Amino acid sequence: MRTVKELKNFYDTVLYPELSVIEEQRIVTRNRVLISSAVIISIALIIAMIAGYLNAYLGIGVFSFLVLTGVYRYVISEYVRNFKIEIIEKLVKFIDQNLSYTRGNYFSPTVFQESKLFNHRVDCVDSDDYVKGLIGQTAMEFSEIHAKYVTRDSKGRRHEHTIFKGLFFIADFNKQFKGKTIIVPDTAEKIFGQLGTMLQSMNKFRGNLVKLEDPEFEKMFAVYGDDQIEARYILSTSLMKRIVDFKKSSKKTIQMSFVGSKINIAVSYAKDLFEPRVFRTMLDFNPIKEYFEDLKMAVSIVEELNLNTRIWTKE
């Protein structure tokens, strides 16, 4: 796996010249955003002053915010597209030449739902920054996604609710599973102790609770499965240790499932990944290092979990 020292050399020789061009576009884009915002806010204030009552201020404020959001996305769209083509795509290839990068929506609600990671109905999935390829012998793909379900209120207005936001990763496990095995953060036992274990065992939506003989693993995760023997077979002592180590090194909330012949992993992020700065310079190594670390973390899952060691063969 590439090192930060190698990244710095790649940044100096390849990325910096590209970033110099993108920085000029960033400044133009930033100025357009500021001018557009000033015009919209000024118009909103004038209308509010003419209307002269509280409800008008509130309504105009909400409307102005929605307009500002739409204008902002439109104004920065070309800048974002160029940044991802010139920088993120090159970073992906720098990490591993066998990987390909594509902007766009490649994970459907069906694919996400089939992972069995979340119990809730999935109505829509927004995804971007799709990476696919081979790491050693293992086929893998991942993308930044925002999975949501939709409700409507009494007036028919649409409301979107977040189910998951972060990196969604799928890899070939080289084994056709008979059932499903799901690993989720063990929040119940951490909070409620022995009562938490009882609450976990009552969660039949995910399958039956699987008890394992690794105290450190069980402090971090709860495991559910259709087949107790298969779940224990999958979660060998070495794999549980690797999952624990990956959790510690990533410092993220992680969920996993083994379904069909795939391992699905959801790594939660609060921030938007791989998006360029608008109001701060891009001629800085630190944000590039951050993009690199996030991409490297996703790609390293194959190595961290030792997925290239073919201890099983597909039937």
N, C-alpha and C positions, 0 to 999 in steps of 0.2 A: 504494500500500500504506500502511496506517495507521502512524503514528509512535508512539514511546513517549510523547511529549508529549500526543498525542491520547488515548492509553490512560490517562494519569494523570487527565485531565479526565473521561473515562468512568468511571474507578474512583471518583473523588470524588463524582460526581453520580448514578451509577446502581448501581455494584457495592457501594459501602461500606454503604449501607442494607441491602442483601440480606445482606452478610457479617456485619453486626451480629446479625441473627437467627440465621444459621448458626453464629456464634461461641458463642451460648448453647447450641445443640444440641451443638457440639463439646465443650464443658465437661461436659455431662451424659454424652455418649458416652465421653469419657475416663475419667470417674469409674466408669462401669459396667465399662469394660475393666479398670481397676485392681482393683476389688472382685472381679470374676469371676476375675481372675488370682490374687489372694491366696487365694481360696477353693480353687481347683483345686490350687495349689501346696501349701497346707496339708494338704489331703486326701492328696495324693501323698506328702508327707513322713511323715504318720502311717502310711500303708499300708507305706511302705518301712521304717520303723522297726520295725513289727510283724513284717514278713517277715524283716528282719535279715540278708540275705546279698547279695553283690555283684550277682548276676544280677538280683535283684529290683529293686535300685536302678536298674540300667541299663534294664530293661524298663519300669518305672514312669516313668522319666524320658522315654523315647521316647513312651510313651502319653500322658503329661501334655502334652508339646510338641504332639502332634497335636490333643489336645482344646483346648489353648489357642489354636492356630491356627484351628480351626473356630469356637470361641466368639468370638474376635476378629472374624472376618469377619462373623459373624451380628450382633454388637452394633453394628458400624460401618456395616452395609449401608444403613440408612435415611438416616443422616447423609451417606454418600457419594452416594446417589441424589439427595438434595435439593441437595447442592453442585453436582452436574453439571447438574441441570436449571436451577438458578438462576444459576450462574456460568459454567460452561463453554459451555453453549448460547448464553448472551448474548455471550460472547467471540467465538464463531464468527460470530454475526450481526454483531458489531461489525467484525470483519475484512472480511466481505463479505456483503451481504444476500442474495446469490444462493446462499449455502451453507446446507445443512441439517445438523443434528446429531442423532444418535440413539445412545442407549446400546444395547449388545447385540452379538451375534455375527453379523456380516454377511459375513465372508470365510470361505468353506468351504475345506477342504483341497484340493479340486479346483481352485479359482481360484488358490490359492497355487502349486500344483504346475504349473499351466499357464504360469506365468511363466517356468519353466525356470531360475530363478535358483539353485536348489539341487538337487544331484543325488540327495539322499537321499529315500527314501519318506517321505511326510507322512501321519501317521495322525490327527492332531488339530490344530486351530487354535483357540486361545482369542483372541477379539478383542473390543475395546471401543472406545468413543469413535469412532464411525463418522461421517465427514463426507463429504458428497456435494454436487455442484453444478457450476455453470459459472463458469469464470474467463475472462472475455472470451468467445471462441468455443469454448473447450476444456472438454469434459466431463471431470471428474476425481472421484476418490474416494480416501479413505485412512482407515486405522484403525490403532490400536495393536494389534499381534498378537503371539502367542507360538506359534510353530509347533513341533511335536514329533513324534518317532516313538516307538513303544512296543515294548519287549521284555519277555519273561517269563523268569524264572530257572528253575532246575531244580525249584523247588517251585511253579511256576505263578504266582508273584507278579509283579504288573505294575510296570514301571519306565518312567518317561517321560524322554526325553532331548531337550534343546533343539536345534533346528536353527537357528532365528532368533528374536530378540526385538527389537522396535522398531517403527518406523513402516513400513507397507507402503502404497505409493502406486500407483495406476493412472490413466493418462490416455490420451485419444484422441490418436493421432499423425497422424491424417488421411491414412494411407497403409497400404494392404494389403501386408504383407510376404510374400515368397515363402518365405523361410526364417526362421531365428531368429538374432539377434545378441545376444551376452551380454557384459557388461562386469563384470569382477570386480577386486577389489584385487590389485595386482601384488606379492604377497608373495614369490614364488619368486625373481624376478630381483633384488629388493631384497636378499634374503639371500644368494643363491648366484651372482649376477652372470650371466655367460654360460651357466653350467650351468643356472641357473634358466630361461633362455629355452628351453633344450633340454627341460627337464622340462615346461614349459608346452606345448610343441609335441606332447608325448606324451600330453597330457590329451585324449583323444578323446571323453570322455563329453559334453563341452560342444560339440563340433564342432571344426573346424580353427582353429588359431591365426591371427589376422589381424594382420599387421604394418602399422603406420600411420606416417605421416611427421610426427609431433608428439612430439619428445623429452620434453617435460614431461608430456604425457598418458601416454606409455608408461612413464614412471617410476612413475606412480600406478596404472595399470590394465593388465590383460591383456584382450584382446578375442578372443572365439571366435565362429565363425559357420558356417552351412551354405553361405553364398554370399559369397565374398570380395568380389565386385563390389558386391553390395547393401550389405554391411557398410561398405565405404568410401563408398558413396553416402549412407548414413544418417549416418555420422560425418564430416560435413563439417568443415573447419577451424574454422568459427565455432562449431559445436556442441561440438567437443572442447574449445575454449577455455572455453565456458560450463560444461561439466561440470567442468573443472579449477577454475574460479572458484567453482562451487557447493561442490565438495569442500573448498576452502580456507576458504570462509566458514562452512560448517556444522561443520567440524572433526570429522566423523563418518565411520565406515566405511560406504561406499556401494557398492551393486551395482545394475546396471541390465540390463534386457533389452528387446528389441524383438521382439514376437511377435504374429502376427495383424495387428491394426491398433493395438496398444496399446504404450505404454511402461510398464514396471513398474519401480519403484524401491524398494529395501529400504534403510532407514537404521537402523543398529543403535543401540540404547539399552540401557544396563545397568539404568537405573532404570525404575520404573513411571511413565508419563506421566499428567498430568491427575488425579492422586489428591490429595484434600485432606489436610492435616495433621491428626493426632489429638492429638499431645502438645505442639504449639506453636500459638500464636494464628494465626487466619486474618485478623486485622485488620492486615494488613501488605501493603504494595504489592509487595514483592519476589517472593513466590511467584506473585502474579497476573501480574507482568511475565514470570516464567519460563514460565508456561502460555502466555501470549501469544506469546512468542518461539518456542516449540516449534510452536504452531499456525501462526504466520506463516511459519516455515521450510518447513513442509509445503505450504502454499498457494503460497508464492513459487516453488516448483519450476516452475510453469507459466511464470512471468515470467522466471525465471533461465535456463531452457532455451529461451525464446522460442517456446514451443509454439503461441502464437496467430498466429504468422506462417505462413500457409498456403502453403508453398512447393511442396506436393504436393496432389493431389486423389485421393480414393479411386477406384479403378477400378470 
